[in-house]
Amino acid sequence: MGGVSGLGQTGQGAAAPQKLVRLGSSFWRLWWANAINSIGDGAFNAAMPLLAVTVTKDPQQVALISAASYLPWLLVSLPAGAIVDRYERTTLMWRGQAAQAAVVAAVAVTVVAGGVSIPVLAVACFLLGSIQVVITNAAQSVLPQIVPVDLLQRANSNQYVVQTVGESSLGPPLGSLLFTAAATLPFSVDAASFILSAGLLITIPKRISDHIGRRSSMRAEVAEGLRWLTSHKLLRTLAVLLGINTFCNRLGVATLVLFSTQTLHLSDRAYGLMLVGEGVGSLIGGLVNVRIARKLGPIRAFAVSLAANSVIYAGMGLASSGALLGVMLALCGFVITVSSVVTVSLRQEVTPSNLLGRVNSVFRMVGWGLMPLGALAGGFVAQHLGLRAPFLIAGGVRLAALLVALPLLIAETRAMREKFRTSTEP
């Protein structure tokens, strides 16, 4: 990628002036909004399972909270994509975050009132997740409108790094620390982060595109996005692989709080600190993923990341201490960052702008829609086979899925190389 373009020569053979391509102020406002909100979300993500285990120690009920958070990716993704392709995307984002602030504030009030229950927490997580589907889709769809195409991978890396550092490194220890002081504090912090983030998003200039204001039927628009993605062999395969892997991810980590506090005997504060490992790994992955993708090629980098994660999950299931589990989480964060940035960047590069919201929504529905089922499966497996079993099963399923898809990924890698070679021939 890089920040330089225009490397031609003048007719006299002298190098032409290089034009420095920057990410721009709109991107950095989006980046700061993401940074602020991610810290609040990290605090929420650590505090919510801790709050759930004050109500019940049943693995299946604890897993229900995780399932409710991700169920919207299955139920809401398709209409959300059509909405993102109908309306101005930054406006959708800040309004959504204002709504999320209200939901999280309601959770804090419920804690104060003593009305906390698993159904109440599940409903709150479902509402937050439903709004997040629209916000995430809009954020990924607006990025190609504010960033030059040759800087997309760098922009996605910057966004992914700050998000994972906030959600996995800074937010969780803050959330667990605040939770031990007062159960309402992490939720209040998250609500404040939504408000600050929304305030930044309002300042981003609106992008009025020809897709805005379309009024054909929602069903027709959704069908158009479905047809486009299903006809694209590479993106279709990546979406299916992502779906299997996110299913396995939730299968493993849905009962992570129980594995950490009951099997490894970590305190609430130690649990939050252990989660920092994933953020550290994600930070390193974000810093080097562009070089990895350039050296290996994007598809090979994706495949290697999935293979490594299969082994890492087996290591998580065999971990004998919180420190070792933290190291495994760091390695997991590293490879997930590499694979995630590759898939997002490929999708943004090959998808037409007027279809990007809907294609993103179909991709995410396939890629994330199985997560609630994975969480429920994780609770069931932990209940009947023990708290280590979900990680070991998830690692095996991931590896099997990759082996099945590997021939197609190899063929697509060769096709991309041939296309590049042909395009560079004189």
C-alpha positions, 0 to 999 in steps of 0.5 A: 500500500504505502502513502505515495502514488504517482511514480511515473517519469517525465519525458526527460527521464527525471522523476516526477514529484511524488504526491503524498496521499493522506488518510485525511481529517474525515478518517481521523475523526472516524478513528477517534470516534472508534477509539473512544467508543472502543474503550467504553465497549471494552469496559462493557464487555468485561463487566457484562459477564461478571454481572451475569455470574452474579445472577447465575453460575449456569454455563448455558445461561451465561452463554445466553448473554453472548448468544443474544449479543450476536443474534442480530448478525443473523436476524438484522444483517440483511435489512441493515445492509439495505438501510446503509445503502439508502441513507447517509452513512455517518448520520446512521452511525451517530444516531445509532450510537446515541441509541446505544447510549440510552440502552447502556444507561438503562442497564446501569439504572436496572443495576441500581434498582436491583432488577438484574436478571438473565432475560433483562441482560439478554434483551439489552445485549440484543438491542445493542447488537442490533444497532451495532449491525447497522453502525459496523456496516455503515462504518465499513461502507463509508470508508472507501468514500473517505479514503483513497483505494490504495490506502484502504488496507492501512485505514482498516488496519488503523481502525482494527488496531484502535478498536481491539486495543480499546476493546481488549487492552484498555477497556477490560481492565478498566471495566473489571476494576470499575465493576469491583468498585461499583457495578454501575460504573462500567456501564456509565462509562460505556454510555458516556463513550457512545455520546462522545463518539456520536459527537465526533461523527456529527462533525464528519462531512456528509457523503451524498452519493447516488445510492442515497434515497433509493426507494425500490422495495427492500426485498429487491435491494436485499436480493441484489446484494445476495446475488452479487455475493453468491456469484463471487466465488472468492468472497463467497468462500471467505464468508463461509469460512468466516462463518465457521470460524466465528461459530468456533470462536463463540463456542470457545469463549462463550464460557471463558469467564467461567473457565477463567474464574472457576477452572483457573481460579482467577479473580474478577480483576485478574480476569480483566487483566488477562483479556489484555493479552488479546489486545496486545496481540491485535495491536501487533497484528495491526502494525504488521498485517500490511507487510504480511499480506504483501509478502504472502499475498492476501489469500495465503495470509488469510489461510495461514491465520486460520491454520494458526488459530486452530492450534491456538484454540487447542492451546487455550483449552489446555492452558494451566494458568491465567498467564498462559491463557493470556498468551494464547489470547494474544496469539489469537488476537494477532492472527484474527487481526491479520485475517480480518483486515485482509477480508475487509479490504478485499471486500471493499476493493472489489465491491461497487460502492452502491452495493457495498452496504448490502454485500457487507450485510450478506457477508456479515450475516454468513460470517457472523450469523452463526455466532449465537449458535456457537455460543449456545453450543459452547454452553451446552458442551461446557455443561456436559463435557467440561469447561476445557472441551469447547476450545478443543472442539473449536480448534478441530472444527476450524482446521477441518473447515480450512482443509476442505476449502484449501484447494479453492483458496490455492486456485484463487491465489494462482488466479490472482497472481496470473491476473497481476502478471498479465496486467503488468506485462507491456 
